[in-house]
């Protein structure tokens, strides 16, 4: 699913990275996508992978952060029902290491548990 998410966001013109891929200061907006664990309900034959999206904008472009988040969520609607918005969204955070503002939010997927 990570590959599908990566591909659909890239096709729509977003700069997309996986964890540890982006290096250096934030000079243009980008999004980092990562698998952030899996939840499972007892008695159900499926599990829910959690995908975290971390949206970064340069320090002097804070005003575009909300719009960028909205646009990413609109693109992610095309992957429904494979992934669904989980409702977990952080407040904005200034990351001094990359000189950027960041907001993260989560989606949940669904997949069948395979017996190994």
C-alpha positions in Angstrom: 0.0 0.0 0.0 2.9 2.4 0.7 3.9 2.1 -2.9 0.4 2.9 -4.1 0.2 5.9 -1.8 3.6 7.1 -2.9 2.7 6.7 -6.6 -0.7 8.5 -6.4 0.7 11.5 -4.5 3.7 11.7 -6.9 1.4 11.5 -9.9 -0.5 14.5 -8.5 2.7 16.6 -8.3 3.6 16.2 -4.6 7.2 15.8 -3.5 6.9 12.5 -1.6 9.5 10.8 0.5 9.7 7.7 2.7 11.4 7.9 6.1 15.0 9.0 6.0 15.0 9.8 2.3 14.8 13.6 2.5 18.1 15.2 3.4 18.9 18.8 4.4 16.8 21.9 4.8 13.2 22.2 3.5 13.3 24.5 0.5 10.0 23.4 -1.0 6.9 21.6 0.4 7.0 17.8 0.8 5.3 14.9 2.5 6.8 11.9 4.2 4.8 8.7 4.3 5.5 5.9 6.7 3.9 2.8 8.1 3.3 3.4 11.8 2.3 0.1 13.1 -0.7 -2.2 12.9 -3.8 -2.6 15.1 -5.9 -5.8 15.3 -9.3 -6.4 16.8 -9.8 -9.7 18.6 -11.9 -12.2 16.7 -11.5 -10.4 13.3 -9.6 -11.9 10.4 -8.2 -8.6 9.4 -5.8 -6.0 10.7 -5.4 -2.2 10.3 -2.0 -0.8 9.2 -1.6 2.8 10.3 -0.1 5.2 7.8 1.3 8.5 9.0 1.7 11.5 6.7 4.1 14.3 7.7 3.6 17.4 5.7 6.5 19.9 5.7 6.6 23.5 4.3 9.5 25.9 4.4 9.6 28.2 7.5 8.4 31.2 5.5 5.5 29.4 3.8 3.3 28.6 6.8 0.3 30.0 5.1 0.2 27.1 2.5 0.3 24.3 5.1 -3.4 24.0 5.5 -4.1 24.1 1.8 -1.4 21.4 1.2 -2.9 19.1 3.8 -6.4 19.6 2.3 -5.1 18.8 -1.2 -3.3 15.6 0.0 -6.4 14.4 1.7 -8.4 15.0 -1.5 -5.9 12.8 -3.5 -6.0 10.1 -0.8 -9.8 9.9 -1.2 -9.1 8.1 -4.5 -7.6 5.2 -2.5 -10.8 4.7 -0.4 -11.7 2.1 0.9 -8.2 0.7 0.9 -7.2 3.5 3.3 -9.5 5.8 5.4 -8.8 8.9 7.4 -8.2 8.0 11.0 -8.8 11.5 12.5 -5.5 11.8 14.3 -3.9 15.1 13.3 -1.2 17.0 15.2 -0.9 20.7 15.7 1.8 22.4 13.6 5.3 21.9 14.8 8.4 24.0 13.8 11.2 21.5 13.1 14.5 23.5 13.5 16.5 20.6 12.0 15.0 21.2 8.5 13.8 24.8 9.1 10.2 23.9 8.3 6.7 23.7 9.8 5.2 20.2 10.0 1.8 18.7 10.6 1.1 15.0 10.7 -2.1 13.0 10.3 -3.0 9.3 10.0 -4.9 7.0 7.8 -5.9 3.4 8.5 -5.7 0.6 5.9 -7.2 -2.9 6.1 -5.7 -6.2 5.1 -6.4 -9.8 5.7 -4.3 -11.6 8.3 -2.3 -14.3 6.5 -1.4 -17.5 8.4 2.3 -18.3 8.0 
